[in-house]
Amino acid sequence: MLRVRANVTLSSGAANELAALQAKVDGEADYPARVAAAKRRWGNTKKRESPFDEVTTALDKMCWGHHRCAYCEDSLADEIEHFWPKDLYPERVFAWENYLYACGPCNGPKGNAFAILPPGSTNAIEVARGTQTPIVPPIVGDPALLDPRRDDPLDFLELDLVETFRFRERTGIAPRDRERARYTIVTLGLNARSAVIDARRTAYDLLLLALESVVTRVREQRPLDHARRVVENTSHRSVWEEMKRQHTRLPELTLPFSVAPIALDW
């Protein structure tokens, strides 16, 4: 899981269309009415037409690899995900800043699962509503879930490149950050799918081969374009970022990066 590519924006026309849609939701009389309007209006929008044709194109540009999910980095991103769930935060249903591109296996289980960290607390409180729960606004606080548009997940998480290829809480971080890391791993099921873990391991093997090719090309003074494209387009970009971060303590990475330090900038 990585921070998505930044500096991707919408045209003023698309932004204005989203704002107009949001204004219709915000204009409802009270919070329950806004929740109902958010669900209804989102369900009635045609995702292949303006402004969502531009929204999906922009979200796609933010993905790492070839259209990979912003959460698992493994599957094809093909669904607009509301980071702040629309059933809980109707004021964000048409907010561009609230959108991520995700895959169904991540977007489905995540759904309305959402927790808040109240000010000064290290305990995440779930705010998703049950079917018989009164429709009232969630408590105020910061999201427990890491937001790839605002957070750098690798400030909170680290990937075991030696044995398990599972994400874990990064050592040495503050208790509140540790809780966010824990909640994100569990809620998104980052270690729950064996196929995804196997894919991370395969990505490591492919990237190590690419790095060895870079070393050869550097020594032979040959162009690096092909190797760089392999690195930049391999799924599970977080594996490469961790290879760079951990290279001084993993012997099989230390020498290649010392010979080809240029790869540390990729």
Buried (B, 14 or more C-beta within 10 A) or exposed (E): BBBBEEEBEBEEEBBEBBBEBBEEBBEBEEEBBBBBBBBEBBEEBEEEEEBBEBBBEBBBBBBBBEBBBBBBBBBBBBBBBBBBBBBBBBBBBBBBEBBBBBBEBBBEEBEEBBBBBEEEBEEBBBBBBEEEEEBEBBEEBBBBBBBBBEBEBBBBBBBBBEEEBBBBBBEEBEEBBBBBBBBBBEBBBBBBBEEBBEBBBBBBEBBBEBBBBBBBBBEEEEEBEEBBEBBEEBBBBBBBBBBBBBBEEEEEBEEBBEBBEEBEEB
